[in-house]
Amino acid sequence: MINSDLVSIVVPCYNLADYLFDSIQSCVYQEVTSCEIEIIVVDDGSTDATKQVATEFGTDILYFYQKNSGLASALNKGIAESSGEYIVFLDADDRLTKDAIEIGFKILLKNPEAALTYGGFSRINEDGEMVNGLHSKEFVGDPYEAMLRENFIKMHGTVLYRKKFIENIGGFDKNLISCEDYDMFLRLAKEGHKFLYHPRHVAQYRSSQNSMSSDNTKMLESIKAVFNKQLYFVTQHQEYEQAFEEGFEKWKKLYGGNMSETKWVKPKNFSELVSSVSDWANNQVRQIDKESIIEKAKESKIFFWRKATDIGLIKPNPMKGQVSFGDLRRLKPFNRDFGFSRGMPVDRYYIEQFLELNKEKITGRVLEIGDPSYTNQFGTGIAKSEVLHVSDPTAEYVGELSLSSPLPCNSFDCMIITQTLHLVENAQESIQAVYKALKPGGVALITVPGVTQICSDEWSKIWRSSFTQLSLAERVNSIFEEANTKYKVYGNVLAATSLLYGLSAEELNENELDYFDEKYPVIIAAVCTK
């Protein structure tokens, strides 16, 4: 259950026991009057004295150990174990000032629509002594455009998040070896979420020769990966083109200034595109003189977009009458089985992505509609797996998902309700039945169709509706507390079109599938906690 007056401080640690006591102590001694705090240490497979240091604080600390999986994974573990509506991530060698939590909490409390607030920080040396004064920068205008140009927040420990916004976009990217905080800022800003700045001193950053940011090669590799993830969106929103180019050049100069020059080779993917264009741009910059700056800038822009078009990254809108429909100019789909005959249906790809994201919740006593396949595929620590089926006599419970269904009350830790509510006569009553059957604290994982085919089998006779996020939320939030529900829309115009034609997920690439446009929902997913 989420506590609206609680701030969770997550301290990920990997072999930093020498500094961990100092870091935890700065959390324990927070001066708070408006809220409460919990402190969570996530030990990412340390081989030093991390556990001993963390447990010195007794019950003041929640300690969790995991096999070494990287910083992003440790941060996600902290999110999963946290109970607060608000959350701070503090590196194990950094410190908070004594009023950091109180400052951030009061700001977010007054601004319920904001995703985060951030402030200033100072630098300390390995001995904890002040190196220099306050670093603090306020962004101007669109936070996404500003964040593309530079990471104006700079230190992750200065940020107090409203946790639901992080959860709604799937947490930190565990594929990144570093820069996971910068990636999070960009993703939140791209979604249009509000960032709030304040000038107060809230954290201390420890400068160390062994810090992750001192490894230029790894940092540049991560920066490229972060920018790759934004490239597709930027190509669809050309107002961000200049900020994208300026920002990547700054990072290149910071971490890759000595990289060797390369000639242009037609890139095969996003990563190669960014790398090649940036290397080419560096070569061009060396040739610029005062009289040719403007011309070189124009030339660089043209070169970038021409090469992006070469690999199909940019597809300018064709003029009226010049659209090439190709195989899509037909009145009947390729097949009417959602793409099963060609591979995995697009909607199932998204359903499984949603369940993978929430697999830690599929535990204990679990009920699934129809059959236990998703319970078996994604569940962990299953104590009992059961099925509700409308007619199969071998199921544990036989009947419709309604208030008159045979499900026991207050019994299930998790209920998997995928692609079901559009088939029932009264969706709201079905959601009431789900709420009634869950234990207090239990979780329902629900998916419903948005843009879709209507099936051709026996279920077509009772196929009643499709949904939007609003229509699903209106039904769910009349039963579950709004603070205990979160929603995510999966799909885009290409994915939706592919589903309608009966194409499979394998016929699209990852970038095409994982670009989400809420105006073209293939499925809408909800996590609902009782």
N, C-alpha and C positions, 0 to 999 in steps of 0.2 A: 504494500500500500504506500502510495506517495505521500510524504509529509510536506505540506505547503509552507511550513515554517522552518524547515530544515535545510541547511546547506551541507552538501557532501563534499569533503575535500579528499580527492584521490591523489595518492602519492605513488606513482610507479617507480620501481627500483630494480636496477640490475647492477650488482656488484658496486654499489656506492654506499656501503655500510659506514665508511668513515665520515660521511656527511649527513647520513640519514637522521641521526639523533637531533642534529641542529634543525633540520627541516621539519621533523615532526614536532619538535618543541615550539616552533613558531606557529604551528597550527593549534596545539594544545592551549597556548597562552593567548588565544584570540579574545579580545574584549568585545563581547556581543551582548546586546540588550534587546534587540528586536527579533532575534531568531535563535535557533539552536544549531549546533554543528555536529557532524560525525566525521571521523577521520578513517580513511580506508587506505591501507598499504597493500599494493599488489606487487608481490615478489615474482619477477619474471625469470625464475630459474637461477637466482643468484647462487654463487659458490662461496661467497664470503659470509660475514656475520650478520647479514641483513635480517634474518629471522630473529636472532637474539636481540638486536637493537630494537626492532619493532615491538617485540613482546615485553621489553622492559617497561613499557608504558601501561601494561596490564589491560584492563577493560576499556581504557580510553581509546584504544585502537582496535579496528577490525582488520585482521591480517589474513591475506589470501595468497596462496602459493600456486603458481602455474609453471608448467614446462616452458623453457625459454621460447617465446614466440614473437618477440619484438615489441617495441614501444606502443604501437597502435593497438595491438592485441591486449596489452596490459591496460591501456586506457579503456578499451571496451569492456574488459573484465570489471574494472572499477565502476563503470556505468551500470552494468548488470547487477552488481552487488549493492549499489547505492539506494537509499530510501528517500533522499531529498528531492524537492522540486527544482532546486538550484544545485549547481555543481562547479567546482574549481579543480583544475589539474595542476599540480605543483611538482616539478621535477625534484628528485630525491636529493639533489645538491643545492637547491635554491631555498629561499625563505620568504614567508609572508610578513608584512608589517602587522603590528598588533591590532589595527582596526580595519584591515583589508576586507574581511568578510562583512563587517557591519556597513562599510561604505557601499560596497557593491549591492548588498541585499536591499538597502533602503532605496537605491536608484531603480532596481528592477521592480520592486514592490509598487513604486509610483508609475511605472511604465509597463503594464502587463503585456503589451504587444511586442516588446523588445526581446530579441533573442539573446543578447549579451550586452554587458558593459565592461569597459576596460579602462585602466589608468596607467600610471607611470611606474617606472622601476629604476633602481640604482644598480651599480655593479660592485661586487665584492670579490676579493681574491680568494685563494684556496684556504686561507686562514680565517676567512670571514670578515676581513677588514675592508672598509669602504675604499673603492678605487676611484670612482667619480660619481658625480651627482645625478640628479633626476633626468631620466630619458622619458619623454612624453610627447606624443604627436597626435593632434586632432585631424581627422580626415575631413575633406570638403566634398560635398555633393553626393553622388551615387557611391555607396560603399564598395560595390562590386568593381566599378571602374577604378576607384582609388586603390583597391586591394590588388588588382592586376598590375598596377604600376609599381607598388611596393607593399611589403608587409608592414603596414603602419602600426600594427599592434606590437610587433616585435617579440615580446616575451609572453609565453602562454600563461604563466602564473598570474599575470595581471587581470586575467579574464574571469568574470563570473557569468556562467551560462544559465539560461533557463533550460533545464535538461530535455524537455520534450522536443525542442527543436533539433537537438543532436540526434535523438532517437528517431525522429521522423525521417531523417535522411540517411539512416542506417549506420550511425556511429562513425568511427575513424576508419580510414582505409588501411587494412592490415597488409596490403601489398606494398606500401611505402616503407622504405627503410628509415626515412626521416622526413621532415617537413609535413608531417601529418597534421600539425596545427594550422599551417598555412593553407593546406588543402581544405581543412574544415572551414576556415574563414571564407575562402572563395566559394565553397558550396553553399554555405548559409547566405552569403551576400547575393549569389546568383538567384536564389529562391526569393529574393526581395525582402528578406528579414531585416529588421531594424537593429543597427549597432548604436550604442550610446557611449560617448567618451566623457571621462571626467579627469581632471588634472592631478588628482591626489596620488601620493606615493604609497603603493600597495604591495610591492614585491622587491626582492633583491636577487639579482642574477649572478651566479658564481662563475667567474671566468676560470677555465681550467684547460691545460694542454690536452687532457684526455677527453674533452667534451666532444659530442657528436658533430657539432658545428665546425670543429677544427679540421675535419676531414673533407677537403675541398672536392675530391673525386666523388665521394658518396653524396655530398650535398648537391653537387651539380646533377648527378644522376637522378636524385629525388626531385629536384626542381623541374627537370625536363619531364618527368612523369606527371608532376602536378599540372604543368602547362598543357601537356598532351590531353589531359582530361577536360580542359577548358576549351580546347581548340575548336571542337565541333560546334559548341554553343556560340563561340565568337564568330565563326563563319556564317552563322545564321543571324547574327546581330552585329552588323558591320560598324555600329557606333562604338564598339569596344575594340576595334582593330588596332588603333594607335596605342591604346593603353596596353594591350597584349604585347605588341612589339617592343614598346619602351620598357615594360617590366622585365621581359625575358632578357633584353640586352643588359639591364642593370645586374641581374643575377649572373649572367655570363661574365661580366667584368669582375664581379666579386669572387666567383669561384672557378671560373674557367679562362681567365685572361691569358694563360700560357698554352692553351690548347693549339695543336698544330692546324695549319690551314688545310682545307680540303676543297676539291673541285666538286661542282654539282653533279650528283648522280641521281637519276630519277628515283624518288623515294617510294617504298612499298607500303608504308603505313604512317600513322600520325607521328610516331616517335622519330622516324627518319626524316620526316618533313621538317619538324621543329629544329632538329640538330643541323640539317643541311642548310636551311635558310639562315639560321643564326651564324653558322660558320662563314657563309657567303657574305652576310652583312658585316661581320667583323673585318673581312678583307676589304670591303668597300669603304668602310670608315677610315681605314689607314690611308686611302687615296684622296680623301676629301680635303679641299682647300677652302678658304673663306668664300670664294666666288661660286663654288659648286655645291654648297651644302643643300640648298633647296632642290636642285636638280637631282642630286644623289638620293635625297629622301624620296622623291617621286619615283625614281628608278627602283629603289628598294621595295616600295609598296607594290609597284607593278610586277616586279619579279616574284614576290611572295604569292600574290593572288594567282599569277599565271601558273606557277608550279603547283599550287593547291588545286587548281582546276585540272591540271594534268592527271592527277591521281583520283579525280572524282570527288575530292573533298568539298569543293564548292560547285554547286550546280545552279547557275543563274536561272531565274524563272523564264521559261520560254514565252515568246510573244503569243498573242491570241492566234489560234489556228495552227500553231507550230508544235503543239504537244505531241510527243510520240508515245502512243499507248502500247504499241507492241503486242505482247501476249495478253495484256490486260483488256484489250478491246473485245470483250465478249459479254454476253448476257447471262451466262451461267458460270459458276465458279469452277475451278479445277477439280474439286471434289467437295462433298458436303459433310465430311467427317472431321472438320476443324484442323485438318492437316495430319491426322493420325497415320494415314497411308503413306505419307512422305517423311515422317519423323515425329518429333515432339511438337504438339500444337503450341502456338505462340502464347495463348493464355496459360497453358500448363507451365511453360517456362517461367512466367511471372509468378504463378502460384508457388512453384518450388523455390524460387528466389526469396519470396516472402517467408516461407516456412524455414528455409535455411537461416535467414536473418533472425528468426525467433525460435530456433530449435532448443535453446536452453529452457524455454517455457514448456516444452513438450516433455513432461516428466510426471512421475507419480501415477495417479489413476487417471487414465486418458480415455475419452470417448471420441470416436470419429464417426462421421456420417457415411454410410454405404459400405465401407470396408476399411481395414486397419493399415492400408498400404503406406500412407504418409506417417502414421505413428511409427511403423517399423523402419521407415527410411530416415526420419529425422529425430525420433525420440531418443532421450538419454535418461537412464535411471527409471525406466518404466516399471512401476509396481504392478499395474493391471491395465490391460488394453481391452477395450470393449467397443461394440459397434451398435449403432441404431440404424435399422433399415426399414423401409416402409413395408416390405413384404417378405423378405428372406427369413424363413423360420430358423435358420442356423445362427442368426445374429442374436446377441445377448438381449437386445430389446427390439421388438417389432412394432412399428407404428409410425405415424407422422410426427414431425417435430412441432409439437403444439403443447398447450397447457394440459391437455388430456393424455399426453404421451406417457409411457410407462417408466420414464427416467426417475431415479430416486433423487430426493432433494438434498442440496448441500453436500454433494458426494464427489465431484470431479475436480482434480487439480487443473486439468486442461481439457478443452473441447475443441476439436478441429471441425469447423463448419465451412467447407469449401464448396463454392458454386451450388448452393442449396436454396437460399432464400428466394430466388426468382421462381422456384417451383412450388412454393407453398401458397396456400390461399390467403393467409394473413401473416405477413412477414414480421410485423410487430409482436404478434402473439408468439411466434416462434422464438424471437429474441427474448421474450419474457420466460419462455420455457428453458432457454439456455441459462439465463441468469438464475433461475430457480434451482437448476441442477448443479451449478458450480458451487464449490466450497467458498467461504469467505477468503479472498485473496487469490482465488482461482482465475484462470485466464481463458478467454475464448479467442481463437484465431479464426477470423471470418474473411472469406473472399466472396465477391459477387461480380457478375459480368457487367461490362459497360458496353462498348461497341462490340458486337458479336454476331455470329450466325445464330439461327435457332436450329436446334438439333433435329435430325430426321427420324429418330427412333421413337420409342414409346413415350419418352419424356416430353416430346413436342406437344402432346395433348394437354400438359399442365404447365407449359412454359408461359409464365405470366408477365414478366417484366425484365427490364434491364435497369441499371442504377447509375447515379452520379454520386460523387462524394457527399453532396448535400442530402440527397434522398436517403442514402444509407445512414448518415449521421443523424438525421431527424428521427429515424426509427430507433437507432441504438441509444442515442442520448436521452430518449424518453424513458429508458430502462436503466442503463448504466450511468453513473455520475460522469459528467463531461470531462472532469479532470483525470478520470481513469480510462479514457479512451484515446487512441491515436489512429490516424488514417494515413494511407499512402496510395497514390494513384500510379499505376503502371501502364505504360504504353505511349505511342505516338502515332502520327498519321500513317507512317509506313508499316508499323507493326499491326495497326488496326486493319489496314487494307489487306495485308498478308493473311490475317486471320479470316477475313471475309471471303477471300478467294480460295481458302483451304491450303495455303502454303505453310510450311513447317518452320519452326524456329531455326533449324539448321541452315535454312536458305537465306538467313540474314546474318550479318556479323554482329559482334558484341557491341560495337559502337552504335549500330542501328537499333538494337534491342534495348540497350540500357540508357538511351536518351528518353527522358520522360517529359511529356507534354500533357498537362492536366486537361487540355481541351479535347484530347482524343484518348479517353480512358479505355483500355482493354479490360483490365480488372481494377476493382477498388478493394483494398484490404484494410482490415481493422483489427487492432489488438485491444481487447476489452477486459478489464480487470474488475472483479466483483469486490 
